[in-house]
Amino acid sequence: MGSLRLIDSRSEPEGAAGGGLQDEGLPDAEALDAYSRTVSGVAEQLGPSVAHLTVTRRAQHGRRRTGTGSAVAISPDGLMLSAAHVVAGTDGRGSAAFPDGRELALEVLGADPLSDLAVLRAEGRDLIPARLGDAGQLRVGQLVVAIGSPNGFSGSVTAGVISALGRSLPTRSRSATRLVENVIQTDAALNPGNSGGALADGRARMVGINTAVAGVGLGLAVPINETTTRIVSELIGNGRVRRAYIGIVGGSRSLPPRLAAELGRDRGIEIVEVVEGSPAAIAGLRPEDLIFEVDGEAVGDVGDLQRLMAGETIGRELTLRIDRGGRTMQVGLVPRELAD
């Protein structure tokens, strides 16, 4: 019986001459070095755009307390993006401390709790703006870098991967509730104070605004995409986001086989509850109705419906196609503005 031979990293394979394969471990070293260079490069490019925020919040009995968070410059003339909950309950003013040592006064131009986004303006005209990416191009497992001010330590950098895409983040503003769709989940370490900071891809393009620390090893970020840019534009121009409201509670449900075959898709929105006096109630919608189209646009889940409830639909009649007990119907409905 031949003897077994254990080969460790120092052993040469049989037939090797003069240690020609002594650098077997080099590819791993090169990969780690490339990873480090990528993270360092992102930090160098994006770091100057990320500021540490200090705001003053109103507390009980007239007292005030200091809150902190992060924000990202998006234009040279002082526009900055942050998380709405970072500036909630403040007097709309604060300061932004940048890595170059500057501390600039700022004001809140607008905040939207239902997307957890806020736009600020710092008193500076030569900020270094972040390059914006598209979260729609992200893939699970992709490298991302988070920059912010966890626990007040400004300019902190952590790295990780995209853990999941398409998550939903429940948000609330007084009586209104909404799901922020397509939220990014990452294992890059996020801690209190990271909220409002940047989540970037390997090319230093900001693809998300860090919004929540859901637990150890689990962080969430609002994606930078077409919906986000529309919200930011509205906050800059109007200080708030107008949304349409129809007054239903619902969820995704399978379409009947006949209808699914006809439409070539398999999901719709089942109405669970109709709010009394709402546009949906006035239009005659009922629980168990299954909405599958709004003004010619297919809808398969609540996120699809939310995207259609933009400000321009307020006061304009929409045509809904629904399935009611196996019968296809059209219903006209006029949304009104969602109240704060």
LINGITA-V553483 format. One record per residue. N is the residue number from 1. RES is the residue in one letter. PSI is psi in degrees with one decimal (NA if undefined). NEAR is the number of other C-alpha atoms within 8 Angstrom. D_LAST is the distance of its C-alpha to the last C-alpha in Angstrom with 1 decimal. Layout:
BEGIN
<<N & RES & PSI & NEAR & D_LAST> <N & RES & PSI & NEAR & D_LAST>>
END
This chain:
BEGIN
<<1 & M & 131.1 & 2 & 82.2> <2 & G & 153.9 & 3 & 80.6> <3 & S & 147.2 & 4 & 78.8> <4 & L & 145.1 & 4 & 75.0> <5 & R & 123.2 & 4 & 73.7> <6 & L & 135.2 & 4 & 70.4> <7 & I & 121.0 & 6 & 68.9> <8 & D & -176.1 & 5 & 66.6> <9 & S & -13.4 & 4 & 64.9> <10 & R & -9.1 & 6 & 68.2> <11 & S & 144.8 & 6 & 70.4> <12 & E & 139.6 & 8 & 71.7> <13 & P & 153.5 & 5 & 71.9> <14 & E & 138.5 & 4 & 75.4> <15 & G & -6.4 & 4 & 77.0> <16 & A & 137.4 & 9 & 74.8> <17 & A & 128.7 & 5 & 76.9> <18 & G & 26.2 & 4 & 76.4> <19 & G & 35.5 & 7 & 72.9> <20 & G & -18.8 & 7 & 71.5> <21 & L & 32.5 & 7 & 68.3> <22 & Q & -18.5 & 7 & 67.7> <23 & D & 35.6 & 6 & 64.2> <24 & E & -33.9 & 6 & 62.8> <25 & G & -3.4 & 6 & 59.7> <26 & L & -42.3 & 7 & 59.0> <27 & P & -41.2 & 7 & 56.5> <28 & D & -41.8 & 7 & 54.2> <29 & A & -39.7 & 8 & 54.6> <30 & E & -39.1 & 8 & 53.7> <31 & A & -44.1 & 8 & 50.6> <32 & L & -38.0 & 8 & 49.4> <33 & D & -40.4 & 8 & 50.3> <34 & A & -41.4 & 8 & 48.3> <35 & Y & -46.7 & 8 & 45.3> <36 & S & -40.9 & 8 & 45.7> <37 & R & -37.0 & 8 & 46.1> <38 & T & -49.0 & 10 & 42.9> <39 & V & -43.8 & 11 & 40.8> <40 & S & -41.1 & 8 & 42.5> <41 & G & -41.4 & 9 & 42.0> <42 & V & -44.4 & 15 & 38.3> <43 & A & -41.5 & 11 & 38.1> <44 & E & -40.5 & 8 & 40.2> <45 & Q & -42.7 & 8 & 38.3> <46 & L & -25.6 & 11 & 34.7> <47 & G & -43.8 & 11 & 35.1> <48 & P & -15.3 & 11 & 35.3> <49 & S & -12.6 & 13 & 31.8> <50 & V & 125.2 & 17 & 30.1> <51 & A & 155.8 & 18 & 29.4> <52 & H & 123.5 & 16 & 28.9> <53 & L & 143.0 & 12 & 25.8> <54 & T & 124.0 & 11 & 25.9> <55 & V & 160.9 & 12 & 22.9> <56 & T & 125.0 & 12 & 22.7> <57 & R & 146.7 & 12 & 20.2> <58 & R & 136.7 & 11 & 19.8> <59 & A & -178.0 & 8 & 21.4> <60 & Q & 153.4 & 6 & 22.5> <61 & H & 32.7 & 4 & 25.0> <62 & G & 2.0 & 6 & 24.2> <63 & R & 160.2 & 7 & 25.6> <64 & R & 148.3 & 9 & 24.5> <65 & R & 154.4 & 8 & 25.2> <66 & T & 136.0 & 8 & 25.7> <67 & G & 156.1 & 9 & 23.8> <68 & T & 163.4 & 11 & 25.1> <69 & G & -154.8 & 18 & 24.4> <70 & S & 163.2 & 17 & 25.3> <71 & A & 158.9 & 17 & 24.5> <72 & V & 128.7 & 15 & 26.3> <73 & A & 133.6 & 16 & 27.5> <74 & I & 0.5 & 13 & 27.0> <75 & S & 152.9 & 11 & 28.8> <76 & P & -26.3 & 12 & 31.7> <77 & D & 19.9 & 9 & 30.0> <78 & G & -7.1 & 15 & 27.6> <79 & L & 135.5 & 12 & 24.6> <80 & M & 151.8 & 13 & 23.6> <81 & L & 136.7 & 14 & 21.5> <82 & S & -170.9 & 16 & 20.2> <83 & A & 139.6 & 15 & 17.9> <84 & A & -36.2 & 13 & 14.4> <85 & H & -18.1 & 8 & 15.4> <86 & V & -35.2 & 12 & 18.5> <87 & V & 5.7 & 12 & 16.8> <88 & A & 139.7 & 7 & 14.0> <89 & G & 15.2 & 6 & 14.8> <90 & T & 176.0 & 10 & 17.2> <91 & D & 10.0 & 7 & 18.1> <92 & G & 10.0 & 7 & 17.6> <93 & R & 162.3 & 11 & 21.3> <94 & G & -158.1 & 11 & 23.9> <95 & S & 153.3 & 12 & 27.0> <96 & A & 120.9 & 14 & 28.1> <97 & A & 122.9 & 11 & 31.6> <98 & F & 158.7 & 12 & 33.3> <99 & P & -23.4 & 11 & 36.4> <100 & D & 4.2 & 5 & 38.6> <101 & G & -10.5 & 6 & 38.2> <102 & R & 140.7 & 7 & 35.8> <103 & E & 113.8 & 8 & 33.0> <104 & L & 139.8 & 10 & 30.6> <105 & A & 150.7 & 10 & 27.9> <106 & L & 160.8 & 12 & 24.5> <107 & E & 153.9 & 10 & 21.1> <108 & V & 117.7 & 12 & 17.7> <109 & L & -34.4 & 11 & 16.9> <110 & G & 149.3 & 12 & 13.6> <111 & A & 143.4 & 14 & 12.0> <112 & D & 94.4 & 12 & 10.1> <113 & P & -27.1 & 11 & 9.9> <114 & L & -10.0 & 11 & 10.0> <115 & S & -4.7 & 9 & 13.3> <116 & D & 43.8 & 13 & 14.2> <117 & L & 146.0 & 13 & 15.4> <118 & A & 144.7 & 16 & 15.7> <119 & V & 130.7 & 15 & 18.0> <120 & L & 163.1 & 14 & 20.2> <121 & R & 119.3 & 11 & 23.2> <122 & A & 152.2 & 14 & 26.4> <123 & E & 66.6 & 8 & 29.1> <124 & G & 151.5 & 9 & 31.6> <125 & R & 8.0 & 7 & 33.1> <126 & D & 40.1 & 7 & 35.1> <127 & L & 157.8 & 11 & 32.9> <128 & I & 106.6 & 10 & 34.0> <129 & P & 146.2 & 10 & 31.3> <130 & A & 146.7 & 12 & 30.9> <131 & R & 133.7 & 8 & 32.0> <132 & L & 133.7 & 8 & 29.3> <133 & G & -165.3 & 10 & 30.5> <134 & D & 110.7 & 10 & 29.3> <135 & A & -18.6 & 10 & 28.3> <136 & G & -15.3 & 5 & 29.3> <137 & Q & -1.2 & 5 & 32.9> <138 & L & 154.4 & 8 & 32.8> <139 & R & 147.2 & 7 & 35.1> <140 & V & 134.5 & 9 & 35.4> <141 & G & -9.2 & 7 & 37.9> <142 & Q & 144.0 & 9 & 37.4> <143 & L & 133.8 & 10 & 37.7> <144 & V & 155.9 & 14 & 34.6> <145 & V & 131.2 & 15 & 34.5> <146 & A & 133.8 & 15 & 31.7> <147 & I & 130.6 & 15 & 31.7> <148 & G & -158.2 & 20 & 29.8> <149 & S & 65.9 & 16 & 30.3> <150 & P & 130.0 & 13 & 30.5> <151 & N & 30.3 & 8 & 31.2> <152 & G & -1.9 & 9 & 31.6> <153 & F & 91.0 & 7 & 34.4> <154 & S & 150.9 & 10 & 33.3> <155 & G & 19.7 & 12 & 34.6> <156 & S & 139.4 & 9 & 35.1> <157 & V & 129.3 & 9 & 35.9> <158 & T & 157.5 & 10 & 36.0> <159 & A & 155.1 & 12 & 36.9> <160 & G & -151.5 & 11 & 36.7> <161 & V & 166.4 & 12 & 36.1> <162 & I & 113.9 & 16 & 33.3> <163 & S & -35.4 & 10 & 33.4> <164 & A & 156.7 & 9 & 31.3> <165 & L & 160.9 & 11 & 29.0> <166 & G & 15.5 & 8 & 26.4> <167 & R & 161.8 & 10 & 24.8> <168 & S & 137.6 & 9 & 21.2> <169 & L & 113.1 & 8 & 18.9> <170 & P & 133.8 & 8 & 16.2> <171 & T & 161.8 & 12 & 12.9> <172 & R & 141.3 & 10 & 10.0> <173 & S & 103.7 & 9 & 6.7> <174 & R & -117.3 & 6 & 6.6> <175 & S & -9.8 & 6 & 7.4> <176 & A & 139.8 & 9 & 6.9> <177 & T & 154.6 & 10 & 10.2> <178 & R & 153.2 & 8 & 12.2> <179 & L & 124.6 & 10 & 15.7> <180 & V & 118.1 & 12 & 16.8> <181 & E & 157.9 & 9 & 20.0> <182 & N & 34.6 & 10 & 23.4> <183 & V & 144.2 & 14 & 23.0> <184 & I & 131.5 & 15 & 26.3> <185 & Q & 131.7 & 13 & 28.2> <186 & T & 154.5 & 15 & 30.9> <187 & D & 4.7 & 12 & 33.6> <188 & A & 130.5 & 14 & 33.7> <189 & A & 123.2 & 11 & 33.4> <190 & L & 137.4 & 11 & 29.9> <191 & N & 166.2 & 9 & 29.4> <192 & P & 130.9 & 9 & 26.9> <193 & G & -22.4 & 13 & 26.6> <194 & N & -23.2 & 16 & 26.9> <195 & S & 132.3 & 16 & 23.1> <196 & G & -10.0 & 17 & 22.3> <197 & G & -178.1 & 18 & 26.0> <198 & A & 141.0 & 15 & 27.7> <199 & L & 123.4 & 14 & 29.0> <200 & A & 154.2 & 14 & 31.8> <201 & D & -176.8 & 14 & 34.5> <202 & G & -8.8 & 11 & 38.2> <203 & R & 15.4 & 7 & 38.2> <204 & A & 25.8 & 12 & 35.8> <205 & R & 129.6 & 12 & 33.0> <206 & M & 121.4 & 14 & 29.5> <207 & V & -5.5 & 15 & 28.2> <208 & G & 157.7 & 13 & 25.3> <209 & I & 118.2 & 17 & 23.1> <210 & N & 131.2 & 16 & 23.9> <211 & T & -25.7 & 12 & 20.9> <212 & A & 146.2 & 8 & 22.3> <213 & V & 101.5 & 11 & 25.6> <214 & A & -14.5 & 7 & 26.0> <215 & G & 174.4 & 6 & 29.5> <216 & V & 125.9 & 5 & 33.0> <217 & G & 12.9 & 8 & 33.7> <218 & L & 111.7 & 13 & 30.3> <219 & G & 153.4 & 15 & 27.8> <220 & L & 150.1 & 13 & 24.8> <221 & A & 139.5 & 14 & 23.6> <222 & V & 128.2 & 14 & 21.0> <223 & P & 147.7 & 13 & 23.3> <224 & I & 112.6 & 15 & 24.1> <225 & N & -168.1 & 11 & 24.3> <226 & E & -39.7 & 6 & 23.4> <227 & T & -43.4 & 8 & 19.8> <228 & T & -46.2 & 9 & 19.5> <229 & T & -33.3 & 9 & 21.2> <230 & R & -42.7 & 8 & 19.0> <231 & I & -44.4 & 9 & 15.8> <232 & V & -42.1 & 11 & 17.9> <233 & S & -41.7 & 8 & 19.0> <234 & E & -39.2 & 11 & 15.6> <235 & L & -38.3 & 16 & 14.7> <236 & I & -43.6 & 10 & 18.2> <237 & G & -36.5 & 6 & 18.1> <238 & N & -12.2 & 8 & 14.6> <239 & G & -2.0 & 10 & 13.2> <240 & R & 169.8 & 9 & 10.1> <241 & V & 123.9 & 10 & 10.1> <242 & R & 132.1 & 8 & 9.6> <243 & R & 147.3 & 10 & 10.0> <244 & A & 154.5 & 14 & 11.7> <245 & Y & 132.7 & 11 & 11.3> <246 & I & -20.4 & 11 & 14.6> <247 & G & 46.7 & 10 & 14.2> <248 & I & 156.4 & 10 & 16.9> <249 & V & 128.7 & 9 & 17.8> <250 & G & -179.6 & 10 & 20.8> <251 & G & 164.2 & 10 & 23.1> <252 & S & 139.7 & 11 & 25.9> <253 & R & 153.2 & 11 & 29.2> <254 & S & 140.9 & 7 & 32.7> <255 & L & 152.6 & 10 & 33.6> <256 & P & 145.1 & 8 & 36.7> <257 & P & -42.4 & 7 & 39.8> <258 & R & -46.3 & 6 & 40.7> <259 & L & -38.9 & 8 & 37.4> <260 & A & -42.6 & 12 & 37.2> <261 & A & -37.9 & 9 & 40.7> <262 & E & -40.5 & 6 & 39.8> <263 & L & -20.6 & 7 & 36.7> <264 & G & 23.4 & 6 & 38.0> <265 & R & 167.1 & 6 & 35.1> <266 & D & 7.0 & 12 & 34.3> <267 & R & 149.6 & 13 & 30.6> <268 & G & -174.5 & 14 & 27.9> <269 & I & 114.6 & 15 & 24.7> <270 & E & 129.8 & 13 & 25.6> <271 & I & 123.2 & 15 & 23.1> <272 & V & -36.1 & 10 & 23.1> <273 & E & 142.5 & 9 & 20.7> <274 & V & 123.9 & 14 & 19.3> <275 & V & 130.3 & 10 & 16.5> <276 & E & 133.5 & 5 & 18.0> <277 & G & 1.8 & 7 & 17.3> <278 & S & 166.8 & 10 & 15.4> <279 & P & -36.5 & 13 & 16.9> <280 & A & -40.5 & 14 & 18.9> <281 & A & -42.2 & 13 & 20.4> <282 & I & -35.0 & 9 & 21.3> <283 & A & -11.3 & 9 & 23.0> <284 & G & 15.3 & 7 & 25.0> <285 & L & 150.9 & 10 & 24.0> <286 & R & 157.3 & 9 & 25.3> <287 & P & 144.4 & 9 & 25.3> <288 & E & -8.1 & 8 & 28.0> <289 & D & 145.6 & 12 & 27.5> <290 & L & 107.4 & 13 & 27.8> <291 & I & 129.1 & 14 & 25.9> <292 & F & -2.5 & 14 & 27.9> <293 & E & 138.5 & 11 & 27.1> <294 & V & 115.5 & 13 & 24.3> <295 & D & 43.0 & 7 & 25.8> <296 & G & -3.5 & 6 & 28.8> <297 & E & 129.7 & 6 & 26.9> <298 & A & 138.8 & 8 & 27.9> <299 & V & 131.3 & 14 & 25.3> <300 & G & -14.9 & 12 & 26.6> <301 & D & 175.1 & 12 & 23.7> <302 & V & -33.3 & 11 & 19.9> <303 & G & -40.0 & 8 & 19.8> <304 & D & -43.1 & 10 & 21.7> <305 & L & -41.8 & 10 & 19.2> <306 & Q & -40.1 & 8 & 16.1> <307 & R & -27.3 & 8 & 18.2> <308 & L & -12.7 & 7 & 18.7> <309 & M & 51.0 & 11 & 15.1> <310 & A & 167.4 & 11 & 15.0> <311 & G & -32.7 & 10 & 13.8> <312 & E & -12.2 & 6 & 17.3> <313 & T & -7.8 & 12 & 17.3> <314 & I & 126.0 & 14 & 14.8> <315 & G & -0.1 & 7 & 17.2> <316 & R & 132.5 & 8 & 20.2> <317 & E & 131.1 & 9 & 22.2> <318 & L & 147.5 & 11 & 22.6> <319 & T & 118.3 & 11 & 25.7> <320 & L & 134.4 & 13 & 25.4> <321 & R & 128.3 & 12 & 28.7> <322 & I & 160.0 & 13 & 28.9> <323 & D & 124.4 & 12 & 31.7> <324 & R & 105.1 & 10 & 32.1> <325 & G & 34.0 & 5 & 35.1> <326 & G & 0.2 & 6 & 37.0> <327 & R & 129.6 & 6 & 36.4> <328 & T & 133.0 & 8 & 34.5> <329 & M & 160.1 & 8 & 32.3> <330 & Q & 137.0 & 8 & 30.1> <331 & V & 131.5 & 11 & 27.0> <332 & G & 137.1 & 9 & 25.1> <333 & L & 137.5 & 13 & 21.3> <334 & V & 106.9 & 11 & 18.9> <335 & P & 152.0 & 14 & 15.3> <336 & R & 172.6 & 10 & 12.5> <337 & E & 136.5 & 10 & 9.3> <338 & L & 121.8 & 9 & 6.6> <339 & A & 149.0 & 4 & 3.8> <340 & D & NA & 6 & 0.0>>
END
